[in-house]
Amino acid sequence: MKQHMGLSLRKHKCHIRVIDTFGTEPAYNHEEYATLHGYRTNWGYWNLHGQQYMTMFPHTPDNSFMGFVAEELNETERMFIQRNKVNNMAVVYGKDAGMWKVSMMQTISK
């Protein structure tokens, strides 16, 4: 981001919001601290306010949690779900398709 925005980054820094799936801890965001401790990363190191990092899950109080959205079903959809409902169901989340290969799924099901 610094490469593309140059000096204008300082001027517009307060307007920037970063969508960061799991959040960015302050150690990775503060330029001087990150440099001294080897925490420099591509997604941090911008000296933004911690709450400018918007997260999908409330992992850290340093960032802003965007919240969850749930769709409201119409009557036809509700009836379909009721007819096809199973007793044992779970929702899992993974950021990479490789996480759900057969060997991993066999481990989870045990």
ABEGO torsion letter per residue (X at the ends): XAAAAEAAAAAAAAABBBBBAAEBBAAAABAAAAAAAGABBAABGAGBBAAABBBABBABAABBBAEBBBBBBBAAAAAAAAAABBABBBBBBBABAAAABAAAAAAAAX
